[in-house]
Amino acid sequence: MIRVVNLHKRFGGLRAVDGVSLEIAEGAITGLIGPNGAGKTTLFNVVAGLFPPNSGQVFLGDVDITGLKPHELFHKGLLRTFQIAHEFPNLNVRENLMMVPGDQSGENLLQAWFRPSAVREQEAQLRERADEVIEFLNLSAVANELAGNLSGGQKKLLELGRTMMVDAKIVFLDEVGAGVNRTLLKTIGEAIVRLNKERGYTFCMIEHDMDFISRLCSHVIVMAEGKLLTQGTCDVVRNDERVIEAYLGRGRKQLAVAEQ
């Protein structure tokens, strides 16, 4: 689904992404892990069009999408969420979802004036779709609540729900579990798995919770200091001495103690 070829991104003298090449398989849930400062979020930002790369290429399928803007990638089915949710705090949950699809008739002044019935019909369709998403994510109890009043976990669910309002091909999740209680994290995990299996979503997710990663991800990519360190199954990377050293700078015995 995604192929990254020798990607570089520098900020002054800092090589945030330093020659990374990787692939994200279609139909998979892929984990991207690494210590703080490894370059994970910068890689996401480059692939998702927030930052242009200094060099290298990004492909969506066979299409070169290097340097495309986020709104252009949005229309190609590539979406991302953020570690800090980007909701519209003064709109309720349903309205936040209805805002997502682009090119709505009501956004066109002439359409609003001369074809109000078409505008109303589209709004009704969007409301119906939003209600389906709300039910899917078990957010019915807060459907009319202002998004700014939601808990951190509910905001993460809402972010996930916004990707369901369009025909997403691949979704990049940036620390979807950060600051989320275990109950809501379980709900988020179940929603991701259902979207993957029932609707064919491809996911790539940055996450520090290795138990969460191991439950969801069939393949894990590890970055350190802007480079690709290793990749494989969760068990393989979890027991790789290079991964242990990158996280802790200590050996396996110390890691075992830390995990206890």
Buried (B, 14 or more C-beta within 10 A) or exposed (E): BBBBBEBBBBEEEEBBBBBBEBBBEEEBBBBBBBBEBBBBBBBBBBBBBBBEBBEBBBBBBEEEBBEBEEEEBBEBBBBBBBBBBEBEEEBBBBBBBBBBBEEBBBEEEEBEEEBEEEBEEBBEEBBEBBBBBBEBBBBEEBBEBBBEEBEBBBBBBBBBBBBBBBEBBBBBBBBBBBBBEEEBBEBBBBBBBEBBEEEEBBBBBBBBBBEBBBBBBEBBBBBBBBBBBBBBEBEBBBEBEEBBBBBEEEEEEEBEEEEE
